[in-house]
Amino acid sequence: MSELRWNPLLGEWVATATHRQQRTFLPPADFCPLCPTKPGGFPTEVPESSYDIVVFENRFPSLRPNPEPPAIEGTELYPVRPSAGVCEVVLYSPNHTSTLATEPVEQIHKLVQVWTDRFRELSELEFVDYVFIFENKGEAIGVTLHHPHGQIYAYPFTPPRVARQVEQSRAHYEKTNRYLLSDIINEERRDGRRIIAENSSFVTYIPFFARWPYELHIAPLRHVQALTDLTDAERKDMASILKVVLVAFDGLFNISLPYMMVLYQRPSDGKDYDYYGFHIEFFPPLRAANRLKYLAGSETGAGMFINDTLAEEKAAELRALVKPVAWNTERAGR
């Protein structure tokens, strides 16, 4: 059972999804539901002996295309609505012990194309207002399956953090006649100290206003609103800079770094969002090799993050770990 309940204090929806208590939790590798199904073996979500990239609907979704009626009746103060939407799982590789960082750049390029296709298709659904592509990686984040995968949530509303970015972008454009994200990128490139890497289409940096010690943003140099606006060459450059970032992350503490990766795109409600800029944000929870950045009273209760580090110093650490990306021309041509 799942439903959407209105929070009048914050003016936002909260999903209840009681069935998610039963979802699979850190199973042994031999019983991973995201691995290919081996002949005569444990049946998984993928009834094939191998695969490239797979997308399927989450078995334990917070949102459903045809949701059940809410469990309780709402009131004027506490409206309730069905949890209409879509929750999908995206499998990056059949290799259980792989990560996106260890996959070849050609595989990341395929993933970018899959993300683009899913954004395009889900955006066309009448009940979807926002398509949210993300990855939770590592037990420190709270993942319940180690197999390399990400998720896509198609919401029936624009979620509050995105709505705030959209509003800030709109207000900045009305005031200056310039795009907010473009101004941020130009300021970061002008300063230079927080830049990690750059190619012909994308730049990556720890922003001046970073809330997490190793928070990292990736943004296109050309102003676009969504994955579907990128050219083929730009999608390849996006794969390249993702590879650069992921390898650098793993080099920080010589571990497979946990993180949350989020793709921010324009809403899909049919309105004009020319002023909003597509970009990617990473939120790694570590502040040192064995220390987590906890969200305590100020962060969770007040909404104001306190960063114990300087963005300029953390950027220098990551920049020193940047390695060139080598494309396999045969694989890239497939």
C-alpha positions in Angstrom: 0.0 0.0 0.0 1.2 3.5 -0.8 -0.3 6.9 -0.9 0.7 10.6 -0.9 0.0 12.7 2.2 0.3 16.5 2.3 2.6 18.3 4.8 1.0 21.7 5.4 4.0 22.9 7.4 6.4 22.6 4.4 3.8 22.6 1.5 5.0 19.3 0.1 3.9 15.7 -0.5 5.2 12.8 1.6 4.8 9.2 0.3 3.9 6.3 2.5 4.8 2.9 1.2 4.3 0.2 3.8 5.1 -2.7 1.5 8.7 -1.5 1.1 9.4 -2.9 4.5 9.5 -6.3 2.9 12.1 -5.5 0.2 15.2 -7.6 -0.2 18.0 -6.6 2.2 21.7 -7.3 1.3 21.3 -10.9 0.0 24.3 -13.2 -0.6 25.8 -12.7 -4.0 24.5 -16.1 -5.1 20.9 -14.9 -4.5 21.2 -11.4 -5.9 17.9 -10.6 -7.7 19.6 -8.2 -10.1 22.1 -10.7 -11.5 21.3 -12.7 -14.7 19.4 -15.9 -14.1 21.8 -18.9 -14.3 20.6 -22.1 -16.0 19.0 -24.2 -13.3 19.8 -21.5 -10.7 18.0 -19.0 -8.5 15.4 -17.1 -10.6 16.2 -13.3 -10.7 14.5 -10.2 -12.0 16.3 -10.8 -15.3 15.3 -14.2 -16.9 18.3 -14.2 -19.2 21.8 -15.7 -18.8 23.4 -12.3 -19.5 22.4 -8.8 -20.4 23.9 -5.4 -21.3 21.7 -2.7 -19.5 18.3 -3.6 -18.2 15.4 -1.4 -17.1 12.4 -2.8 -15.2 9.7 -1.6 -12.8 10.7 -1.7 -9.2 9.1 -4.6 -7.3 8.7 -2.4 -4.3 7.7 0.9 -5.7 6.8 4.1 -3.9 4.7 5.2 -6.9 2.6 3.1 -9.3 1.0 3.7 -12.7 -2.3 2.4 -11.4 -2.2 3.0 -7.6 -4.7 1.7 -5.1 -7.0 4.2 -3.4 -5.5 5.8 -0.2 -5.9 3.9 3.0 -7.5 6.8 4.8 -9.7 9.7 3.8 -8.0 13.1 3.7 -9.3 16.4 5.2 -9.0 20.0 4.2 -5.8 20.4 6.3 -4.5 16.9 5.4 -5.2 16.1 1.7 -4.4 12.6 0.6 -4.0 11.4 -3.0 -3.1 8.2 -4.8 0.6 7.6 -5.3 0.5 7.8 -9.1 3.8 7.5 -10.9 6.5 5.1 -12.0 9.5 3.6 -10.1 12.1 1.9 -12.3 15.4 0.1 -11.7 18.3 0.5 -14.1 20.9 -2.3 -14.1 24.3 -1.0 -15.3 26.0 -4.4 -15.8 25.5 -8.1 -15.4 28.7 -8.2 -13.3 27.7 -8.3 -9.6 31.0 -6.9 -8.3 31.3 -4.1 -10.8 30.5 -0.4 -10.2 29.8 2.4 -12.6 33.4 3.6 -11.9 34.9 0.4 -13.1 32.8 0.0 -16.2 34.4 1.1 -19.5 33.4 4.6 -20.7 31.6 2.9 -23.6 29.2 1.3 -21.1 28.6 4.6 -19.4 27.8 6.1 -22.8 25.2 3.4 -23.3 23.8 4.2 -19.9 23.5 7.9 -20.9 21.5 6.9 -23.9 19.3 4.7 -21.8 18.7 7.5 -19.4 17.8 9.7 -22.3 15.3 7.2 -23.7 13.6 6.7 -20.3 13.4 10.4 -19.7 11.8 10.9 -23.1 9.3 8.1 -22.7 8.3 8.7 -19.0 7.9 12.5 -19.7 5.2 11.7 -22.1 3.0 10.0 -19.5 0.0 12.2 -18.7 0.3 11.7 -14.9 4.0 12.4 -14.8 5.3 16.0 -14.0 8.9 15.2 -13.2 11.4 12.4 -14.1 14.1 12.0 -11.5 17.1 9.8 -12.4 19.5 8.9 -9.5 21.8 6.4 -8.0 22.4 5.4 -4.3 25.7 3.7 -4.0 27.1 2.0 -0.9 25.9 0.8 2.5 26.7 4.2 4.0 23.9 5.6 1.9 21.6 2.7 2.9 21.4 0.6 -0.2 19.9 -2.8 0.2 21.4 -4.4 -3.0 25.1 -4.2 -3.9 24.7 -5.0 -7.6 25.5 -1.9 -9.7 22.2 -0.1 -10.4 20.4 3.2 -10.3 16.7 4.2 -10.2 14.2 6.4 -11.9 11.2 8.0 -10.2 8.5 9.6 -12.3 6.6 11.8 -9.9 3.1 13.3 -10.3 4.5 16.6 -9.1 7.8 18.5 -9.2 9.6 17.5 -6.0 10.4 20.4 -3.5 14.2 20.6 -4.0 13.8 20.7 -7.8 11.0 23.2 -7.5 13.2 25.5 -5.4 16.0 25.3 -8.0 13.5 26.0 -10.8 12.2 29.0 -8.9 15.7 30.4 -8.2 16.5 30.0 -11.9 13.4 31.8 -12.9 13.9 34.7 -10.5 17.6 35.1 -11.6 16.6 35.1 -15.3 13.8 37.7 -14.7 16.3 39.9 -12.8 19.4 39.6 -15.0 18.1 38.1 -18.4 20.8 35.5 -17.8 20.7 31.8 -17.0 21.6 31.0 -13.4 23.5 27.8 -14.1 25.5 29.5 -16.8 26.4 32.3 -14.4 27.5 29.7 -11.8 29.6 27.8 -14.4 31.2 31.1 -15.6 32.0 32.1 -12.1 33.6 28.7 -11.3 35.6 28.7 -14.5 36.7 32.3 -13.8 37.9 31.5 -10.3 39.3 28.1 -11.4 40.3 26.8 -7.9 37.2 24.5 -7.6 37.3 23.1 -11.1 38.1 19.3 -11.3 38.1 18.6 -15.0 36.6 19.9 -18.3 36.2 18.7 -21.8 34.7 20.2 -25.0 31.1 19.9 -23.7 31.1 19.6 -19.9 32.8 21.0 -16.8 32.9 19.4 -13.3 33.6 21.3 -10.1 33.0 21.4 -6.3 30.7 24.4 -6.0 31.6 27.5 -3.9 28.5 26.7 -1.8 29.2 23.0 -1.4 27.2 21.5 1.6 29.1 18.1 1.6 32.9 17.9 1.7 33.1 16.2 -1.7 29.9 17.5 -3.2 30.6 17.6 -7.0 28.6 19.1 -9.9 28.8 18.3 -13.6 27.3 20.8 -16.0 27.2 21.2 -19.8 28.9 24.2 -21.2 25.9 24.8 -23.5 22.7 25.8 -21.8 20.2 22.9 -22.1 17.2 21.8 -20.0 17.3 18.0 -20.3 19.2 14.9 -21.6 17.1 15.0 -24.7 18.5 18.4 -25.7 22.1 17.1 -25.9 23.8 16.2 -29.2 25.4 12.8 -29.7 28.8 14.3 -29.2 27.7 15.9 -26.0 26.4 12.6 -24.7 29.8 11.0 -25.4 31.5 13.9 -23.5 29.0 13.4 -20.7 30.1 9.7 -20.4 33.7 10.8 -20.5 33.4 13.3 -17.6 31.4 10.9 -15.6 34.2 8.3 -15.9 36.7 11.0 -14.8 34.7 11.9 -11.8 33.9 8.3 -10.7 37.6 7.1 -11.0 38.7 10.2 -9.0 36.2 9.5 -6.3 37.5 5.9 -5.9 41.1 7.2 -5.7 40.3 9.5 -2.8 40.6 6.9 -0.1 41.4 3.8 -2.3 37.9 2.5 -1.7 34.7 2.3 -3.8 33.3 5.6 -2.7 29.7 5.7 -1.6 27.6 8.5 -3.0 24.2 9.8 -4.1 24.2 10.8 -7.8 21.3 13.0 -9.0 20.4 14.2 -12.5 18.5 17.5 -12.4 16.3 18.2 -15.5 13.4 20.4 -16.4 9.9 19.3 -15.2 7.8 17.3 -17.7 4.5 19.1 -17.1 4.5 20.8 -20.5 5.3 24.3 -19.2 8.2 26.5 -20.4 11.4 26.1 -18.4 14.0 27.6 -20.8 15.7 29.3 -17.9 16.5 26.1 -16.1 19.8 24.2 -16.7 20.3 20.5 -16.8 23.2 19.3 -14.5 24.3 16.4 -12.3 25.1 16.6 -8.6 27.0 14.1 -6.4 26.7 13.8 -2.7 29.4 11.5 -1.2 28.7 11.1 2.6 32.4 10.6 3.6 34.4 13.6 5.0 37.4 11.3 5.6 38.3 7.7 4.9 36.5 6.5 8.0 34.3 9.4 8.9 30.8 10.2 7.7 29.2 13.5 7.3 26.1 13.1 9.4 22.9 15.2 8.9 22.3 16.4 12.5 20.2 19.1 14.0 21.1 22.1 11.9 21.0 20.1 8.6 17.9 18.0 9.3 16.0 20.3 11.6 16.8 23.7 10.3 17.8 22.9 6.7 21.2 24.7 7.0 24.2 22.6 6.1 27.5 23.1 8.0 30.5 22.0 5.9 33.7 21.3 7.9 35.9 21.6 4.9 36.9 24.2 2.2 35.7 23.5 -1.3 39.0 24.8 -2.7 41.1 22.3 -0.8 38.8 19.3 -1.6 38.7 20.3 -5.2 42.5 20.2 -5.3 42.5 16.7 -3.8 40.1 15.4 -6.5 41.8 17.3 -9.3 45.1 15.5 -8.5 43.3 12.2 -9.2 42.0 13.0 -12.6 43.1 10.5 -15.3 42.5 10.7 -19.1 39.7 8.6 -20.5 40.5 6.1 -23.2 37.8 5.1 -25.7 37.8 1.8 -27.4 36.9 2.8 -31.0 35.5 -0.7 -31.8 33.2 -0.7 -28.7 32.2 2.9 -29.1 31.0 2.2 -32.6 28.5 -0.4 -31.6 
